[in-house]
Amino acid sequence: MDASRVRELGSALFDALCAGTTLPPLSRRYPDMSVADAYAISLHMLRCREARGERVIGKKIGVTSKAVQDMLGVFQPDFGFLTDTMRFDDGACVSLRGANLIQPRAEGEIAFMLKADLQGPGVTRADVLAATAWVAPCFEIVDSRIEAWQIAIQDTVADNASCGVFVIGEQHTDPGALDLAAVSMQMWKNGVEAGSGVGAAVQGHPAEAVAWLANTLGAFGIPFKAGELILSGSLAPLVPVVAGDGFSMRIEGLGECSIRFEA
């Protein structure tokens, strides 16, 4: 895909984000689009966000668990960038309109805060754990600028891995204090159980997913940096969000977090 098309599509996704609208699936309009093309589009979308003052504070991994892959029909992980405008305080009430959320869904996952730089190739699970200051429960609210979530891997990659907003729980835990593959999560929507899962749902161990991302980004010359947040992927299927919903979750040994929504 030539550079002018990459810029056109990245700008179109950015405009859709700002307007709270959707686009037809890019993968259907451009069936020859490669995953590398999609990452180039995503990077242009990010440059548009940075141009309006947003600052990158981390990265996220998407489509890491079988439950989410089966739900979306996308069978390989992807990644996106987190900016400061995406982060809300634990317990926040988020305006769907104010946050430009279109068709949001909630994910419960584990966030990693890095204390040291990492750059692939060759990053291992042990490297990730050694470079992590703390882990915490996280709600990521994913969203898609693609009509009705009709996404192939190229669509979600181009759309910054379907990033929306996120909150991080206030309890911060040493990653060496427990087995992250064995921890269990319970999630509630409006007080009713809405999902559950274990750390092993994410590539066998959440730190394995983070290592995958470090190595994938390394191929693009993009490092992890100390002080960045890395969201490691959902432990359970995604749950739709509408105005008036409230979500809470607890991960064994890691604590709790919550988020609410209004129009």
N, C-alpha and C positions, 0 to 999 in steps of 0.2 A: 504494500500500500504506500502510495507516495506521500511525501511530507505535507502537501497541501490538504489531502484528504484526512490525514491524521489530525491536523489542526482544526479542520472543519468539524469533525465528529467530536473531538474533545471540547470545542467551544459549544457545540450543540448540547452536550451532556451538562456542561456547566450552566448554560442558560436554562435548561430544564430544571436543574437543581434550584436555581434562584427563583424560578417562576412557580415551582411546585407542580410541574407538568411531566408527562411521560413521552417517550419516543417509541416508534415501532422498533422491534428487535434489529439491532445492527447486523447480527449474523445472518438474517434473512435478506437484508438489503445488499449485503456484501458477503456472499457465501465463501469467497476466497480469503476472507480476513483470517489471519493467523493469530495465535495467542501473543506472539511478539508484537504484531500490529496493535492488538488490544492494549498491551502494556504501554506502548508509545502514546496511544490515545489517552490512557489514564494519566500519564505524566503531563500531558498538555492540559488536561482538566485540572490537575494539581497546580500547575503554573498559573492558571486563571484564578484559582482560590488564593494563592500566595499574592497575586497582584492586587487583590482587594484587602490584603492585610492579614490573612490567616498564616499561622505558624505551625510547622510540622512538630508534633510532640511524641510521635510513635508510629507503630505499624500494626496492622491486624492481619490475621490469617482467617480465611473463610472456607467453608465447605470442607471441613476436616473430618467430620464424623459421618458414619454410614447413614444415620438417621436423616441428617440434613441433605446428604447427597441424593438419597432416595426421594426426599420431598421435592427437591429442586430439579432433579434429573441432570445434575452436574456431578461428574464423578472424578474430579481431581481438585486439589486445594487451589486457592488463589490468594492474592494479597492486595492490601490497600494501605493508604496512608491515613493517619489520624492527625487532625489539626486541633488547635486550642478551642475553636468554636464548637467542636463536636462534644466536648466534655462538659458534663453537668455534675453538680454535687450529689452525693448519695442522698436519696429521699426527695430529690427535686420534683417539682411539678412542671412538666415540659409542655409548652404550647405546640401542638402539631403544626399550626400555621406559622408560628414564629420560627420554628426550627426547620421549616420547609420540608416536613415529612409528608409523603404522598401515600404510600401503601406499606406502613411500617410493620415489622414483626420483631418480637423480643427473643433474645438468646441469653441463656445463662452460661457463663464461662469463667475461666480463670485468667486474671491479668498478671503479667510479670513486669516488675520495675527493675530496669538494668542498673547496675552499679559500675559496669565496665563495658568497654567497646567489644563488639564481636563482628567478625567479618568472615564469610565463607570464601572458598570452599573448606570442607573438613571440620566444620563445627559439629560437635556431638552433644548428646543430652547432658553429659557431665559438664561440658563447657558452659552450656546454658545455665545450669543450676549454680555453677561457680560464679557466673557473671551476674546473678540475680540478687538484688538487695532484698526484695520481698515479693510475695504473691498475695492476691486478694480476690474475693468474688467480684464479678463484674456483670452488669447487664449491658449487652450491646443491642441497640435497636437498629437493625438493618433496614434498609429501604432500597427501592429500585427506581431508577428513572426510565426503566423499560416497561412498556405496557403489560399489566397483569402478570408481572414476574415471568414473562415468557423468555427465559434466559438460557442461552448456551454458555459455555465457559467463556467465549469471547465477549459476550455481553456483560457478564458480571465483572470480568477483569477490566474492561474499558470503563465501566461505571465505578471505578475505585472500590472494587470488591463489595459493591452494594452497601457502602458505609452510610450510616445515619448519624446517631448520637450514642453516647455511652456514659455510664456512671460506674465508679469504683467504690467498693465497700471501704469503710473506715478502718477495719481491722487489717493490719499488715503482718504477715507471717513469714518467718524464715523458711525458704523452700526446702531446707534440709531437715525440718522438724517433723515431717510426715511424708508418707508415700503418696504423691500426687496422682498416681494411677489408680489408687484405691479409694480416694475420697469420693463421697457421694453428695449429690446435689438434689435439693427439692425446690420446686418453684411453684408459686401460687399466683393466680390471676383473680383479682377481686375476692380474695379469701378462699378460692376453690383451687385444689391442686391442679396444676397445668402442665407439669412435666417433671421428670427426674432423670438422673443419669450418673455416671461415674467418670472419673478422670481418664480412665482407659479408653473411653469412647473416642477420644481425640488422638488418633494415630498411635494408640497403645499407651501413650503418656503425653501430657500436655507439653513437656519440655522437648519431646521428639518433634512436635509440630513447630515449636519455636526454632529448633535446630534446622528443620527443613526450610523455614523461611529465611534464616540467616544464610544458608547455602544458596538458596534461589536468588536472593538479592545480591549475594556476592558475585553471581554471574553477570549481574548488571552493574557491578562496581558500586553498589549501595551498601554501606555498613549499618549495623546497629550501633547506636551511640549510648554511652552512659547517660542516665537520666531519662531515657525513652521508656514509654509504656508499650508492651507487646500484648495484644489480645490473642489468646491461643486457640479459640474456636469453641463452638457450642457443644455442650455436653448432652443436649436433648433436642428434639424437633422444635422448629420455630413456631411461635405463637402469635397470631394476628393481634394488632393493637388498634383501638379506636378511642376517641375522646371519652373521658370518664373512667378509663381503665386504670387500675393500680396493680403493680406487680411487686412481689417480694420473693426473695430466694435466700436459701441457706446452704452453704457448703461445709460439710463436716470438717472441723478443725480450722476453717478459714474465716468463718463468720457469716455475716448477712449483708444484703444491700437491697434497696428498693427504689422504685421510680413510679411516678404518676403522670397522667396525661390529661390535658384539656384542649379544647378546640383552639 
